């Protein structure tokens, strides 16, 4: 790490500590507690403004009630489009410097960085009483998710996870059908995706190319252990490395399992089992690449339902799908029509229903049940659906915490945190499956992990608990109240 980054980190940690115990005057609009007139705009700082981040801040601006005042990205190449679109926004490369110097000049922060830096940016923004919008999955590990939920309660800020599809009408249709008793009690749910569409199950490249101009590789690594730069990790393929991403499950489950949580109000799982693909070389020796998620996996969760009965949720990725329901004809598409290869199937005591990614294309099975279907609409629809997800958060921030926290569709408390923790519990199971002990054996295979959600602990396989909370690289501030 160069001296500039060391000094920046020391300064951020020092100033954050001072802010925690000091009294200073903050403009009312920064407090976000209902003091803002409806005509005022939400002043936003975007952290991670290339790719999905570029789309996020553009949608906030499109809402008509937000001003993009600050941009922050470690990669000038990725930030170029946003800098051109918002030429009056001040630009930073280090989010710590942004928070340190400008915190009195914006109300909210949008975080659209790689998974391994979601939590640290959002947590420290919330400590400054900033409302936050954080891309999915909410965090990289389970402990981080719990900390963001606690921070949302403590600092009383409006929060929203970036699973915009949860604001579509389809999720509400599914919930209304279920509550109308059309499929009876749900006993199991099957979810699947054709992801990954990036390399997984591979070894880290051995080549050591030069870092491209405009990219601060050390800042990009952030909390993760240091590695030499490798081509094709930035800006997208980082998803296939455990140090930075959360694999196919982390990437897609918020969009596919999310509707299940909306319908059933699930909390933490009680147990998880899994299996995943193994890689073989030409001489039939088993490949072992613990730094990268598997090519495909199958994960099985058990939850306690509200009626006391167990609910089973089954996940498959890598293009593997569950058995087709008998109610589908040979040419009927299973799951969603718009993004074939992704979907969820709800199996109830009286029938079945299915949907695609984001809860799109909801349908009862057999399809003939849709003919003349009329079910009362109990839940208000969000104008604009997925696009309205952004405006909803902007308006909620302007309304302030007391009112605004009830206006968002994917708040950390009660939804995003338990959903994220379940997803990351699946990854914990996958990594435990591939845990290799000193004798070269895999003791995490063929067992069921028992989960104590209150204490964030696997009770029957201690090696699994190393994946609950990772250690941040030296020099980066931890998440501490």
N, C-alpha and C positions, 0 to 999 in steps of 0.2 A: 504494500500500500504506500502511495506517495505521501509526502508530508502534508500537502494540501488537504487530502482526504482525512488524515489523522487529526489535523487542526479543526476541520469542519465537524467531525464527530465529537471531539472534546467540547467544542463550543455549544453544539446542540444539546448534549447531555447536561452541561452546566446551566444553560438557560432554561431548559425544561425543568430542572430541579428548582431553580429560582422561581419560575412561574407557578409551581405547585404550592409555594408557601407565601407568595407575595400578593399584595393587594394593588390592583391597578384599575383604572377606569376603562371600561369597554363600551363602545357604542351599543345602544340598545338592540340594533338589528343583528349584532353579532351574537347576542345572548339567545336569540331564537325562541322566545317564550311568549309569542303572541303580541309583541309590541309593534310589529311591522305593519304599516298600512298596506292594504291589498294592492295598491298601485306601485309599491316599491318592488324593485327587482332583487332577486337572489344573486349575490356576487359569488362566483364559483372559481375555485382553483382546480385545474385538472392535473392529476399526476399519472403519467402514462398516457400520452396523447397521440400515439400512432395506432394503426389497426383499429381494434375495437374501441380503444380510448377515443380515437378521433370521432367515431360514430356516436359515442356516448355524449361528448360535449356538444356535438352538433345538434343532437336531439334535445338537450337541455336548452340550448339557444333557440331552437325552433319552437319551444313551448311559448315563447314570447314574454316570459316573465323572469328570464335569467340573463346575466351578463357573464361572459367568460373573460375574467380579468387576469388570470395567471395560468401559464402553461409550464409543465415540468416533465422532462424526459431525459433519460441517460443517453439516448441515441438521436443525434441531430437529424439523421436520415429519416427516421420514422416520424419525427416531429414536424418535418418540413411542411406537410399538408396543413396541419392545424395552425402552424405559425403564419402561413399564407392566408388562411381563412379568418384568423383572428389577429390581424396585424397590430392591434393596440394592446394585446395581452402581453404582459411582461414574462420573459422566458427564463427558466432556471433548469439546471441539469440535476441538482441535488435537492430532493424533497426536504431534507433537514434545513437547508439554507432557506428554502421557501417559507417553511413554517416559522423559522427563527426571525426572519426579516419582515415578513408580510402578514403575520397572523391577524393584525388589527384591521386589515384591509379587505378581508373576504369573509363570507358567512359559512361556506360549505366546501367540501372537498370530494371530488370524484376520483376514485382509485381504480385504474385499469392497467395495472402492472402484471407481470407474471405472478403465479400463485404464491411463490415463496416470499413476496414482499407486500401482499395485501394487508396482512394484519399489522405489521409494524407501522406502516403509513397511516392506516385508519385509526389505530389506537392512539397514536400521538396527536392526530388531528382532533379526535374526540376529547382528549385531555385539554385541548384549547377551546372546548365548547363549540366545535365545528360540527355541523350536520355532515353525514357521510353517505355516499353512494359507492358501494364496493362490488366489483364484478364477481361473478360466480367462478369457482366455488368460493365461499366467503373467506376461507383461510386454507393454509397448507397443511396444518395439523390440528388435532382435536383440541389441545390445550389452548391454542390461539383462538379458536372459535368460541370457547367458553369465556375467554378473557374479553372478547369483543362484546359478547352479550352482557357481561357484568359492567363493561364500560358504558354501554348504552343506557343502562339503568342509573349508573352513578352520575353521569354527566348530563343526562336528560337532553339528548340530542335526537333528531329525527334520523332514522337509518333506513336504508333500502338496499337489498341485494340485487345485482344486475341480472336476474333471471326474468327478463322482460316478458317472456311467453306466459308467465303465470298470470298476467293481466288480460289474457285473451278470454273470449267468451266460453271456449270449450271447457275450461276447468270448472266454470260455474255450472255448465250443463251437466257435467259428470256428477258434481256434488248434489245437485237438485234431483237427478235421477236416483242416486243412491238413497238420499233422504226420503224420497217418495216411496221407497221400498221396492223398486222395480227389479232389483237383482237379489234382494234379501240381504243376509249378513255376508260380508266379504270375508272369505277364509284365506285366500291367497291372491297374490298379484305377481305377474311375470313382466319384467322390464328388460328391454334389449336395445342394443345399438350396433351400428356397423363401424363405429370408431374403434381403434384409432385410424386416422388418415395421415399420420406422421410416424416416423420410425420408432419402434419400441422393441424391447427384448434384444438389445444390442450392446456392444461394448463401446466405451468412450473412445473417440478417434485418437490415434497415436500421432497424427500430424500436428505441428504447432505453427500454424500460419500467423501472419501479422494481424493485429487487431485493426479492423477497418477504421478509416478516418471518420471522426464524428461520433464513434461509440466509446463511451467510458466503460470498459469491461469490468473494472473493479466495482464501480457503482452498480452496474447491472447485476453482478453476483450478490451484492448486498449482504444479507444475513447468511447466505450459503457458504460452505467451505470453498476456499480458493482452488481454482483449477486454471490451467492455461487456456487461453481462448481456443475454440474449435469452430470451424465453419459449420453453417447450417443449424446452429442451435438457436440463434437469434435471427428473425423475430418470432418464429412460430414453433419450431421443433423442440424447444425446451420442454414441452408437455411430456415428452418421452423420457424424462430424467427425474428421478425421485427428489433430487436436491432442489429442483425448481418447480416441477409440475406435479400433477396428481393423476396422470394417465387418463385413459378413456372413461373410467368411472368418475373421476373428479370433473372432467370436462363436460360430460353429457348428463350425468344423473340428476343435476339440478333441474334440467329441462324435461326429464322423463320420469324420475321418481318424485319430483316436485308436485305434479298433479295428484299423486297418491297421498302425499302429506296433506294437501289441501282438502281432499275428499275425506280422509280418515282422521286427520289431526294427530298423527303419530308423534311419539316422542323419541326416547332413546331405545335402541334394540336391547334385548336381554342376552342374545347370543348370536354368533356369526360363524359360519363355516364357509370354506371356499376351496376351489381348485383352479389351476391355471395351466396354460400351455407350457411345455418345456421345449427348448431349442436343441436340435441335434446337428452336429457337424457331419461331414462326409464320411468319417470313419466310425460313426454311430456312437461317439462319446457324447455324453450329455453336456450341453453348453450351460454356463451359469453366469448370468449377468445381473447381479443384485442391484446395480445402480439404476437399472431401467425397468419400468413396468413390463409385464408379460404381453405377448402378442394378443392373447385372449384370456379371459377369466370368467369364472362362474362363481357368484357369491350369494349366499343364502342367509337372510336375516330373520330373526323371530322377534315379534313385538307383543306386548300385552295390549289387547283391544279394550275398548271402554266397557264392553260387556264381560270382561274377565277372560275371554277366550283368546287363544293365541292367534296372531295373524302372521302369515309367512310371506316374505317378499323375496323374490328370486331375481337376480341380475345376471345378464349375460352380455359380454362385449366381444369385439373382434369379429363381428358378423355372425356369431352363433345365435340361433333363435330357439325359443321353446317350441314344443309341439303345437301345431296348428289346431285351433278348436274345431270340433266337428261341425259347429254351426256355420263355418265359412265354406262357401263353394270353392271349387278348384281354381277359379280365376279371380276370386276376391282377394284383395290385398290385405295382408295382416298388418295392423298398425296404422301408420299415417300414410296418406296418399301423396302428400307434398314432399316428404323426405323418407322415401321407402328404405326400410332397413332399420327403422327406429320405432319403438312403440311400447305400449303398456296394455296388459290384459288383466282385467279385474274378474275374479271368479267368485261368484256369490252362491248362496244356498238356493236361490230361485232363478238365477240367470247369470249372464256375463255382459260386460261392456268393455270396449277398448278405445284407444286413442293413439295419436301419433305424438311426436315430439312437441313440447309446449302444450300438450293437451288438445292439439288440433285434431280435426276430423273425428270427434267423439261419436260413437255409435253403439247401440245395443245389439246384442246377438241373440238369435239370428237377425239379419238385416231387415227382415220383414217387420220386426217390432218397431221400426222407425216410421212405418206408414201410419199417418194420422196421429203421431205422438203429440200429446199436449200435457205438459207438466208446468205447474206454476213457477214463475221466475221469482225466487225468494231473494236472490243476491243481486245487488246492483251491478250493471256492466260498466266497465271503465271505458269512457269515450276514447276511441283510437286503439283499443286493445294494447298490443305490445308497445306501440308508439306512445300511448297514454301513460305507460309505466314511468316514463321520464318526467312528464308534466305533473303526474301525481306526486312525485317526490319533491319537485320544485315548489308546488303549491303547498305541500305539507310543511316544508321548511319555513316558508313565509308565514304560515299560520302559527308556527311555534310548536314546541314539544307537546304541551298539554292537549292540544287539538290535533296537531299534525301527526303524532304517533299513531293515531287511530285512522288516518287517511291513507296510509301506504299499504301496499299489497304484499310486500316481502320484507317486513321488519325483522331486525335481528332477533328481538325477543319474541318467543313463541312460534317462530317459523324458520327463519334462515339458520339460526344456531342449531336447533335439533336436526334439521335436514342435513346441514353440513356435517355435523358430528356423525350422523349415520353413514353418510357417504365415505367419510374418512375412516370410520370404523371398518368399512369394507376394504379400504386400502391397507389398514393395519393388518387385516386378516391375510391379504395377498402377500404382504411383506413377511408376515410370520410364516406363511407357507414356504417361502423361499429362504427362511433363516437357516444358516448352515452353522452347526456347532463345531467345537474344536476337533471332534472325531470325524468331521466330514459328513455328518448325518443331518437330516432335516426333521427335527422333532416336532415342528409345528404342522406337519402334514397328517391328515387323517384324524384330526381332533376338532372339537367344537370349542370355540373361545367363549367363555362366560364373561359377560360384561357388567361391571358395576358402574352404571352411568353417573350416579351421584358423586362418586369419587374418581371417575375417569380412570378406571383400572380394570385390566384383565385379571381375573382372580385365579385362573388355573394354568396359566402359561406365562411365567414372568418375562421371558425374552420379548414378548409382544409389547410390553409397556415402554420399551425404548422408542417406540414409534408414536407414542401419545404426545410427546413434547420433544422437539429437537433443540439443540443448543445453538444459539446464534454465534456467528463468527465474531472473534474478538474485535472490540471497537464499536460494535453496533448496540444501541440501547435495547434493553429487554422490555417486556411489557410489565410495568410495575405501577401500582397505584400509590 
